[in-house]
Amino acid sequence: MNSRHDAPRPAPDGGARGPRTNRAGREALGLGVLANLCALVPVIGDLITVPISLLAIGLGAWGVHRADRGLVDGSVAATAGIVLGVLALFLVAAIFLVVEI
């Protein structure tokens, strides 16, 4: 399925541009780190970490998808964001189970 969004945009000077940086991956990585920091605080963990983790996982998946299609460079940051988002969810669940049981 080709669309006009698949090809890199030409540079303003008329030259061809290479793939762009993976902004979604960088954002996913930052949100994953933030989610893990918030997961260590008991009250904040339940309220803030879950949405931040889900955003990190979603942006990471989008970044990996765009990198696989060749629209952006690299998927390492996006993959790290997914892993950190899942880890933060696991930390919240583990802390919740330890505190509640």
C-alpha positions as CSV (number, residue, x, y, z in Angstrom):
1,M,0.0,0.0,0.0
2,N,1.8,3.1,-1.2
3,S,0.7,6.6,-0.4
4,R,2.2,10.0,-0.7
5,H,3.4,9.7,2.9
6,D,5.6,6.7,2.3
7,A,8.4,8.5,0.4
8,P,10.8,10.9,2.2
9,R,10.0,14.5,1.4
10,P,12.4,16.4,-0.8
11,A,14.7,18.9,0.9
12,P,14.0,22.6,0.4
13,D,17.0,22.9,-1.9
14,G,15.6,20.2,-4.2
15,G,18.0,17.4,-3.0
16,A,16.7,14.1,-1.7
17,R,16.4,13.7,2.1
18,G,17.2,10.5,3.9
19,P,15.0,9.0,6.6
20,R,14.2,11.4,9.4
21,T,15.0,10.8,13.1
22,N,12.7,8.6,15.1
23,R,11.0,11.2,17.3
24,A,8.3,8.8,18.5
25,G,11.1,6.4,19.6
26,R,12.8,9.2,21.6
27,E,9.5,10.2,23.2
28,A,8.8,6.6,24.1
29,L,12.2,6.2,25.7
30,G,11.7,9.4,27.7
31,L,8.3,8.3,28.8
32,G,9.5,4.9,29.7
33,V,12.2,6.3,32.0
34,L,9.7,8.7,33.6
35,A,7.3,5.8,34.1
36,N,9.9,3.8,35.9
37,L,10.8,6.7,38.1
38,C,7.2,7.3,39.0
39,A,6.6,3.6,39.6
40,L,8.9,3.7,42.6
41,V,6.7,6.3,44.4
42,P,3.7,4.3,45.9
43,V,0.9,6.9,45.5
44,I,2.0,8.2,42.2
45,G,2.6,4.7,40.9
46,D,-1.0,3.7,40.6
47,L,-2.3,7.0,39.2
48,I,0.4,8.3,36.9
49,T,2.6,5.4,35.9
50,V,0.0,3.3,34.1
51,P,-1.0,6.0,31.6
52,I,2.6,7.1,31.0
53,S,3.6,3.4,30.5
54,L,0.8,2.9,28.0
55,L,1.9,6.0,26.1
56,A,5.5,4.8,26.1
57,I,4.4,1.4,24.7
58,G,2.1,2.9,22.1
59,L,4.7,5.5,20.9
60,G,7.4,2.8,20.9
61,A,5.3,0.5,18.8
62,W,4.6,3.3,16.4
63,G,8.3,4.2,16.2
64,V,9.3,0.6,15.5
65,H,6.6,0.4,12.8
66,R,7.8,3.6,11.1
67,A,11.4,2.4,11.3
68,D,10.5,-0.9,9.8
69,R,8.9,0.9,6.9
70,G,12.0,3.0,6.4
71,L,10.3,6.3,7.2
72,V,12.7,7.1,10.1
73,D,16.1,6.0,11.2
74,G,16.6,3.3,13.8
75,S,14.2,1.6,16.2
76,V,16.5,1.1,19.2
77,A,15.0,4.0,21.3
78,A,11.5,2.9,20.4
79,T,12.2,-0.7,21.4
80,A,13.8,0.5,24.7
81,G,10.7,2.6,25.3
82,I,8.5,-0.4,24.9
83,V,10.6,-2.5,27.2
84,L,10.7,0.3,29.9
85,G,7.0,0.8,29.6
86,V,6.3,-2.9,30.2
87,L,8.8,-2.9,33.0
88,A,7.1,0.0,34.7
89,L,3.7,-1.7,34.4
90,F,5.3,-4.8,36.0
91,L,6.7,-2.7,38.8
92,V,3.4,-1.1,39.6
93,A,1.7,-4.5,39.6
94,A,4.4,-6.1,41.8
95,I,4.3,-3.2,44.3
96,F,0.5,-3.3,44.4
97,L,0.5,-7.0,45.1
98,V,3.1,-6.8,47.8
99,V,1.4,-3.9,49.5
100,E,-2.1,-5.3,49.3
101,I,-1.4,-8.9,50.2
